[in-house]
Amino acid sequence: MLQSCQDFAQLFLTDTPLLDVRAPVEFAQGAFPMAENIPLLDNEQRQMIGIEYKEQGQDVAIALGEGLVSGGIKQQRIDEWARFVQTHPGGVLYCFRGGLRSRISQQWIKEATGKDCPLVTGGYKALRRFLIEQTQSLMETTQAMVLSGRTGVGKTQLLLKLDNAIDLEGLANHRGSSFGRQISPQPTQINYENTLAIALLKHHHIGRQKLVFEDEGPNIGSLHTPQCVFNTMAQAPCVLLEEPLETRVANTLQEYVVQSLKQHQTADSQNGFMHYSQHLLQALARVQRRLGHQRYQAIRAEMKEALAQQQADGSTQRHEKWIVAMLTQYYDPMYDYQISKKQNRVVFSGDSQQVQAYLQQNS
């Protein structure tokens, strides 16, 4: 008898390799961090069989599928699955609902390799529902602490030093501001929610209920943080990380100039500087309306001069002028307004070392 798996928590806690046999279009919409997509049906085959199933019924659809996935195509699928099973002997497979595609894939693997690859009972849909429910239930018992501070104080760097922190910006692949877009795209909304749920599950499994989050709005880039997570953060005690302007300028320069250029040049050695320059100018353009025309034009001119100087001799010091302007004229007023509404929640403030010590002592 072929095996099935119903212990969803264990799959995620142990990072069990998952063989996703859904079509690529389904995988692209949402999957799990440890999943590899080796589909039984490609997108076109899935669509054809779906139409046949609706119009002619299951038996006719199965017959069509057997015709579409046969001969060399079938052998190619089996060879790829066999490679997965050999590489990941503890792996588990799933389709959308744990139905026909899972059972066919499982049977073919067994016949070709003699090995059982358990299927997930209920498939992707059941795993996805499990993670949604876990997020909601775990946040009810999470004792959240929110790390706040002005732009450039180094909140993310501090978070990464804590064992009990969840880096929402890291999960969302976005730094959370107009300048925060990364070279690589953000995950899908579903994938963001899935990775967040797994992070919560792992923390709670080892007894960590006191978790630290960076102070975020409801959206990070194009992604929306689950409402239950945001609601908990919006009511949580707040710790303020405070650093002088010089430190903030240095941090911002390192992140948005030095590191950003390096990333663009790694991605495209020939055109990296051009893409990096466009990235900065486009980020500034996205906040043009809030800056106002005159201030936007002044900062843009400073940015272009800094980029020209950097391209000419590699120096980055010229960037400090527009960074100071953005921090003091744009980001600080927004922060002052937001933090004024949270004063009753502030429980501690200090520099990086002081805040790190406080959070570790109270975790």
Contacts in CASP RR format, 6 or more apart in sequence:
PFRMAT RR
TARGET T0000
AUTHOR 0000-0000-0000
METHOD contacts of the structure
MODEL  1
MLQSCQDFAQLFLTDTPLLDVRAPVEFAQGAFPMAENIPLLDNEQRQMIG
IEYKEQGQDVAIALGEGLVSGGIKQQRIDEWARFVQTHPGGVLYCFRGGL
RSRISQQWIKEATGKDCPLVTGGYKALRRFLIEQTQSLMETTQAMVLSGR
TGVGKTQLLLKLDNAIDLEGLANHRGSSFGRQISPQPTQINYENTLAIAL
LKHHHIGRQKLVFEDEGPNIGSLHTPQCVFNTMAQAPCVLLEEPLETRVA
NTLQEYVVQSLKQHQTADSQNGFMHYSQHLLQALARVQRRLGHQRYQAIR
AEMKEALAQQQADGSTQRHEKWIVAMLTQYYDPMYDYQISKKQNRVVFSG
DSQQVQAYLQQNS
2 103 0 8 1.000
2 106 0 8 1.000
2 107 0 8 1.000
2 110 0 8 1.000
2 116 0 8 1.000
2 118 0 8 1.000
2 119 0 8 1.000
3 116 0 8 1.000
3 118 0 8 1.000
3 119 0 8 1.000
4 118 0 8 1.000
4 119 0 8 1.000
4 120 0 8 1.000
4 121 0 8 1.000
5 11 0 8 1.000
5 92 0 8 1.000
5 118 0 8 1.000
5 119 0 8 1.000
5 120 0 8 1.000
5 121 0 8 1.000
6 121 0 8 1.000
8 120 0 8 1.000
8 126 0 8 1.000
8 127 0 8 1.000
8 130 0 8 1.000
9 130 0 8 1.000
9 134 0 8 1.000
9 201 0 8 1.000
9 205 0 8 1.000
10 16 0 8 1.000
11 18 0 8 1.000
11 92 0 8 1.000
11 120 0 8 1.000
11 127 0 8 1.000
12 32 0 8 1.000
12 131 0 8 1.000
12 198 0 8 1.000
12 201 0 8 1.000
12 202 0 8 1.000
13 201 0 8 1.000
13 202 0 8 1.000
13 205 0 8 1.000
15 33 0 8 1.000
15 34 0 8 1.000
16 34 0 8 1.000
16 90 0 8 1.000
16 91 0 8 1.000
16 92 0 8 1.000
17 34 0 8 1.000
17 35 0 8 1.000
17 36 0 8 1.000
17 84 0 8 1.000
17 87 0 8 1.000
17 88 0 8 1.000
17 90 0 8 1.000
17 91 0 8 1.000
17 92 0 8 1.000
18 32 0 8 1.000
18 34 0 8 1.000
18 35 0 8 1.000
18 36 0 8 1.000
18 91 0 8 1.000
18 92 0 8 1.000
18 93 0 8 1.000
18 94 0 8 1.000
18 120 0 8 1.000
19 35 0 8 1.000
19 36 0 8 1.000
19 38 0 8 1.000
19 81 0 8 1.000
19 84 0 8 1.000
19 85 0 8 1.000
19 88 0 8 1.000
19 91 0 8 1.000
19 92 0 8 1.000
19 93 0 8 1.000
19 94 0 8 1.000
19 105 0 8 1.000
19 117 0 8 1.000
20 27 0 8 1.000
20 31 0 8 1.000
20 32 0 8 1.000
20 35 0 8 1.000
20 36 0 8 1.000
20 37 0 8 1.000
20 38 0 8 1.000
20 39 0 8 1.000
20 93 0 8 1.000
20 94 0 8 1.000
20 95 0 8 1.000
20 124 0 8 1.000
21 38 0 8 1.000
21 39 0 8 1.000
21 40 0 8 1.000
21 93 0 8 1.000
21 94 0 8 1.000
21 95 0 8 1.000
21 101 0 8 1.000
21 102 0 8 1.000
21 105 0 8 1.000
22 37 0 8 1.000
22 39 0 8 1.000
22 94 0 8 1.000
22 95 0 8 1.000
22 96 0 8 1.000
22 101 0 8 1.000
22 124 0 8 1.000
23 39 0 8 1.000
23 41 0 8 1.000
23 42 0 8 1.000
23 43 0 8 1.000
23 45 0 8 1.000
23 46 0 8 1.000
24 37 0 8 1.000
24 39 0 8 1.000
24 42 0 8 1.000
24 43 0 8 1.000
25 43 0 8 1.000
25 46 0 8 1.000
26 46 0 8 1.000
26 96 0 8 1.000
26 124 0 8 1.000
27 35 0 8 1.000
27 37 0 8 1.000
27 39 0 8 1.000
28 188 0 8 1.000
29 188 0 8 1.000
29 190 0 8 1.000
30 188 0 8 1.000
30 190 0 8 1.000
30 191 0 8 1.000
30 194 0 8 1.000
31 37 0 8 1.000
31 124 0 8 1.000
31 190 0 8 1.000
31 191 0 8 1.000
31 194 0 8 1.000
32 127 0 8 1.000
32 194 0 8 1.000
32 198 0 8 1.000
33 191 0 8 1.000
33 194 0 8 1.000
33 195 0 8 1.000
33 198 0 8 1.000
36 84 0 8 1.000
38 77 0 8 1.000
38 80 0 8 1.000
38 81 0 8 1.000
38 84 0 8 1.000
39 46 0 8 1.000
39 77 0 8 1.000
40 69 0 8 1.000
40 77 0 8 1.000
40 95 0 8 1.000
40 101 0 8 1.000
40 104 0 8 1.000
40 105 0 8 1.000
41 49 0 8 1.000
41 65 0 8 1.000
41 68 0 8 1.000
41 69 0 8 1.000
41 101 0 8 1.000
45 65 0 8 1.000
45 68 0 8 1.000
45 69 0 8 1.000
48 64 0 8 1.000
48 68 0 8 1.000
49 61 0 8 1.000
49 64 0 8 1.000
49 65 0 8 1.000
49 68 0 8 1.000
50 61 0 8 1.000
52 60 0 8 1.000
52 61 0 8 1.000
52 64 0 8 1.000
53 60 0 8 1.000
53 61 0 8 1.000
58 100 0 8 1.000
62 100 0 8 1.000
69 77 0 8 1.000
74 108 0 8 1.000
77 105 0 8 1.000
77 108 0 8 1.000
78 108 0 8 1.000
78 109 0 8 1.000
78 112 0 8 1.000
81 105 0 8 1.000
81 108 0 8 1.000
81 109 0 8 1.000
81 112 0 8 1.000
81 117 0 8 1.000
82 109 0 8 1.000
82 112 0 8 1.000
82 113 0 8 1.000
84 91 0 8 1.000
85 91 0 8 1.000
85 109 0 8 1.000
85 113 0 8 1.000
85 115 0 8 1.000
85 117 0 8 1.000
86 113 0 8 1.000
89 115 0 8 1.000
91 117 0 8 1.000
91 118 0 8 1.000
92 117 0 8 1.000
92 118 0 8 1.000
92 119 0 8 1.000
92 120 0 8 1.000
93 102 0 8 1.000
93 105 0 8 1.000
93 106 0 8 1.000
93 109 0 8 1.000
93 117 0 8 1.000
93 118 0 8 1.000
93 119 0 8 1.000
93 120 0 8 1.000
94 102 0 8 1.000
94 119 0 8 1.000
94 120 0 8 1.000
94 122 0 8 1.000
94 123 0 8 1.000
94 124 0 8 1.000
94 127 0 8 1.000
95 101 0 8 1.000
95 102 0 8 1.000
95 105 0 8 1.000
95 119 0 8 1.000
95 123 0 8 1.000
95 124 0 8 1.000
96 123 0 8 1.000
96 124 0 8 1.000
96 125 0 8 1.000
97 122 0 8 1.000
97 123 0 8 1.000
97 124 0 8 1.000
97 125 0 8 1.000
97 126 0 8 1.000
98 119 0 8 1.000
98 120 0 8 1.000
98 121 0 8 1.000
98 122 0 8 1.000
98 123 0 8 1.000
98 124 0 8 1.000
98 126 0 8 1.000
99 122 0 8 1.000
99 123 0 8 1.000
102 119 0 8 1.000
102 120 0 8 1.000
102 123 0 8 1.000
103 119 0 8 1.000
105 117 0 8 1.000
105 119 0 8 1.000
106 116 0 8 1.000
106 117 0 8 1.000
106 118 0 8 1.000
106 119 0 8 1.000
109 115 0 8 1.000
109 117 0 8 1.000
110 116 0 8 1.000
110 117 0 8 1.000
120 126 0 8 1.000
120 127 0 8 1.000
128 190 0 8 1.000
128 194 0 8 1.000
131 193 0 8 1.000
131 194 0 8 1.000
131 197 0 8 1.000
131 198 0 8 1.000
131 201 0 8 1.000
132 193 0 8 1.000
132 197 0 8 1.000
134 197 0 8 1.000
134 200 0 8 1.000
134 201 0 8 1.000
135 193 0 8 1.000
135 196 0 8 1.000
135 197 0 8 1.000
135 200 0 8 1.000
135 226 0 8 1.000
135 228 0 8 1.000
135 229 0 8 1.000
136 226 0 8 1.000
136 228 0 8 1.000
138 200 0 8 1.000
138 201 0 8 1.000
138 204 0 8 1.000
139 200 0 8 1.000
139 226 0 8 1.000
139 228 0 8 1.000
139 229 0 8 1.000
139 232 0 8 1.000
140 228 0 8 1.000
141 204 0 8 1.000
141 209 0 8 1.000
142 200 0 8 1.000
142 204 0 8 1.000
142 209 0 8 1.000
142 210 0 8 1.000
142 211 0 8 1.000
142 232 0 8 1.000
143 209 0 8 1.000
143 210 0 8 1.000
143 211 0 8 1.000
144 210 0 8 1.000
144 211 0 8 1.000
144 212 0 8 1.000
144 213 0 8 1.000
144 232 0 8 1.000
144 233 0 8 1.000
144 236 0 8 1.000
144 237 0 8 1.000
145 210 0 8 1.000
145 211 0 8 1.000
145 212 0 8 1.000
145 213 0 8 1.000
145 236 0 8 1.000
145 237 0 8 1.000
145 238 0 8 1.000
145 239 0 8 1.000
145 359 0 8 1.000
145 362 0 8 1.000
146 212 0 8 1.000
146 213 0 8 1.000
146 214 0 8 1.000
146 215 0 8 1.000
146 233 0 8 1.000
146 236 0 8 1.000
146 237 0 8 1.000
146 238 0 8 1.000
146 239 0 8 1.000
146 345 0 8 1.000
147 155 0 8 1.000
147 158 0 8 1.000
147 159 0 8 1.000
147 165 0 8 1.000
147 212 0 8 1.000
147 213 0 8 1.000
147 214 0 8 1.000
147 215 0 8 1.000
147 239 0 8 1.000
147 241 0 8 1.000
147 355 0 8 1.000
147 359 0 8 1.000
148 155 0 8 1.000
148 214 0 8 1.000
148 215 0 8 1.000
148 238 0 8 1.000
148 239 0 8 1.000
148 240 0 8 1.000
148 241 0 8 1.000
148 339 0 8 1.000
148 342 0 8 1.000
149 155 0 8 1.000
149 215 0 8 1.000
149 240 0 8 1.000
149 241 0 8 1.000
149 242 0 8 1.000
149 335 0 8 1.000
149 339 0 8 1.000
150 242 0 8 1.000
150 243 0 8 1.000
150 248 0 8 1.000
150 327 0 8 1.000
150 331 0 8 1.000
150 332 0 8 1.000
150 335 0 8 1.000
151 177 0 8 1.000
151 248 0 8 1.000
151 252 0 8 1.000
151 327 0 8 1.000
151 331 0 8 1.000
151 332 0 8 1.000
151 335 0 8 1.000
152 243 0 8 1.000
152 247 0 8 1.000
152 248 0 8 1.000
152 251 0 8 1.000
152 252 0 8 1.000
152 255 0 8 1.000
152 327 0 8 1.000
153 241 0 8 1.000
153 242 0 8 1.000
153 243 0 8 1.000
153 247 0 8 1.000
153 248 0 8 1.000
153 251 0 8 1.000
153 352 0 8 1.000
154 241 0 8 1.000
154 243 0 8 1.000
154 251 0 8 1.000
154 352 0 8 1.000
155 214 0 8 1.000
155 215 0 8 1.000
155 241 0 8 1.000
156 167 0 8 1.000
156 169 0 8 1.000
156 170 0 8 1.000
156 175 0 8 1.000
156 214 0 8 1.000
157 251 0 8 1.000
157 352 0 8 1.000
158 241 0 8 1.000
158 352 0 8 1.000
158 355 0 8 1.000
158 356 0 8 1.000
159 165 0 8 1.000
159 167 0 8 1.000
159 212 0 8 1.000
159 214 0 8 1.000
160 167 0 8 1.000
161 356 0 8 1.000
162 212 0 8 1.000
162 356 0 8 1.000
162 359 0 8 1.000
162 360 0 8 1.000
162 363 0 8 1.000
163 208 0 8 1.000
163 363 0 8 1.000
164 203 0 8 1.000
164 208 0 8 1.000
164 210 0 8 1.000
164 211 0 8 1.000
164 212 0 8 1.000
164 363 0 8 1.000
165 211 0 8 1.000
165 212 0 8 1.000
165 213 0 8 1.000
166 196 0 8 1.000
166 199 0 8 1.000
166 200 0 8 1.000
166 203 0 8 1.000
166 211 0 8 1.000
166 212 0 8 1.000
166 213 0 8 1.000
167 214 0 8 1.000
168 196 0 8 1.000
168 213 0 8 1.000
168 214 0 8 1.000
168 216 0 8 1.000
168 220 0 8 1.000
168 225 0 8 1.000
169 175 0 8 1.000
169 176 0 8 1.000
169 214 0 8 1.000
169 216 0 8 1.000
169 220 0 8 1.000
171 187 0 8 1.000
171 192 0 8 1.000
171 195 0 8 1.000
171 196 0 8 1.000
171 199 0 8 1.000
172 186 0 8 1.000
172 187 0 8 1.000
172 192 0 8 1.000
172 220 0 8 1.000
172 221 0 8 1.000
172 223 0 8 1.000
173 182 0 8 1.000
173 184 0 8 1.000
173 185 0 8 1.000
173 186 0 8 1.000
173 187 0 8 1.000
174 180 0 8 1.000
174 181 0 8 1.000
174 182 0 8 1.000
174 186 0 8 1.000
174 220 0 8 1.000
174 221 0 8 1.000
174 222 0 8 1.000
174 223 0 8 1.000
175 181 0 8 1.000
175 182 0 8 1.000
175 255 0 8 1.000
176 216 0 8 1.000
176 220 0 8 1.000
176 221 0 8 1.000
177 331 0 8 1.000
178 283 0 8 1.000
178 284 0 8 1.000
178 286 0 8 1.000
178 287 0 8 1.000
179 256 0 8 1.000
179 280 0 8 1.000
179 283 0 8 1.000
179 284 0 8 1.000
180 221 0 8 1.000
180 256 0 8 1.000
180 283 0 8 1.000
181 221 0 8 1.000
181 279 0 8 1.000
181 283 0 8 1.000
182 263 0 8 1.000
183 263 0 8 1.000
183 264 0 8 1.000
183 267 0 8 1.000
186 192 0 8 1.000
186 221 0 8 1.000
186 222 0 8 1.000
186 223 0 8 1.000
187 195 0 8 1.000
187 223 0 8 1.000
189 223 0 8 1.000
189 224 0 8 1.000
192 223 0 8 1.000
193 226 0 8 1.000
196 225 0 8 1.000
196 226 0 8 1.000
196 229 0 8 1.000
200 211 0 8 1.000
203 209 0 8 1.000
203 211 0 8 1.000
208 363 0 8 1.000
210 362 0 8 1.000
210 363 0 8 1.000
212 359 0 8 1.000
212 363 0 8 1.000
213 229 0 8 1.000
213 233 0 8 1.000
213 236 0 8 1.000
215 233 0 8 1.000
215 238 0 8 1.000
216 225 0 8 1.000
216 230 0 8 1.000
216 233 0 8 1.000
217 225 0 8 1.000
217 230 0 8 1.000
218 224 0 8 1.000
218 225 0 8 1.000
218 227 0 8 1.000
218 230 0 8 1.000
219 225 0 8 1.000
235 345 0 8 1.000
236 345 0 8 1.000
237 345 0 8 1.000
237 346 0 8 1.000
237 347 0 8 1.000
238 342 0 8 1.000
238 345 0 8 1.000
238 346 0 8 1.000
238 347 0 8 1.000
239 346 0 8 1.000
239 347 0 8 1.000
239 348 0 8 1.000
239 349 0 8 1.000
239 355 0 8 1.000
239 358 0 8 1.000
239 359 0 8 1.000
240 339 0 8 1.000
240 346 0 8 1.000
240 348 0 8 1.000
240 349 0 8 1.000
240 350 0 8 1.000
240 355 0 8 1.000
241 349 0 8 1.000
241 350 0 8 1.000
241 351 0 8 1.000
241 352 0 8 1.000
241 355 0 8 1.000
242 349 0 8 1.000
242 350 0 8 1.000
242 351 0 8 1.000
243 251 0 8 1.000
243 351 0 8 1.000
243 352 0 8 1.000
245 324 0 8 1.000
245 327 0 8 1.000
245 328 0 8 1.000
248 327 0 8 1.000
249 320 0 8 1.000
249 323 0 8 1.000
249 324 0 8 1.000
249 327 0 8 1.000
252 323 0 8 1.000
252 327 0 8 1.000
253 316 0 8 1.000
253 319 0 8 1.000
253 320 0 8 1.000
253 323 0 8 1.000
256 280 0 8 1.000
256 323 0 8 1.000
257 280 0 8 1.000
257 310 0 8 1.000
257 316 0 8 1.000
257 319 0 8 1.000
257 323 0 8 1.000
258 316 0 8 1.000
260 276 0 8 1.000
260 279 0 8 1.000
260 280 0 8 1.000
261 272 0 8 1.000
261 273 0 8 1.000
261 276 0 8 1.000
261 310 0 8 1.000
264 272 0 8 1.000
264 273 0 8 1.000
264 275 0 8 1.000
264 276 0 8 1.000
264 279 0 8 1.000
265 272 0 8 1.000
265 273 0 8 1.000
265 276 0 8 1.000
267 275 0 8 1.000
268 275 0 8 1.000
273 311 0 8 1.000
277 307 0 8 1.000
277 311 0 8 1.000
280 303 0 8 1.000
280 307 0 8 1.000
281 300 0 8 1.000
281 303 0 8 1.000
281 304 0 8 1.000
284 296 0 8 1.000
284 299 0 8 1.000
284 300 0 8 1.000
284 303 0 8 1.000
284 326 0 8 1.000
285 300 0 8 1.000
287 296 0 8 1.000
287 330 0 8 1.000
288 296 0 8 1.000
290 330 0 8 1.000
291 299 0 8 1.000
291 329 0 8 1.000
291 330 0 8 1.000
295 325 0 8 1.000
295 329 0 8 1.000
298 325 0 8 1.000
299 322 0 8 1.000
299 325 0 8 1.000
299 326 0 8 1.000
302 318 0 8 1.000
302 321 0 8 1.000
302 322 0 8 1.000
302 325 0 8 1.000
303 319 0 8 1.000
303 322 0 8 1.000
305 318 0 8 1.000
306 316 0 8 1.000
306 318 0 8 1.000
306 319 0 8 1.000
306 321 0 8 1.000
306 322 0 8 1.000
309 315 0 8 1.000
309 318 0 8 1.000
310 316 0 8 1.000
310 318 0 8 1.000
310 319 0 8 1.000
339 346 0 8 1.000
348 355 0 8 1.000
348 358 0 8 1.000
349 355 0 8 1.000
350 358 0 8 1.000
END
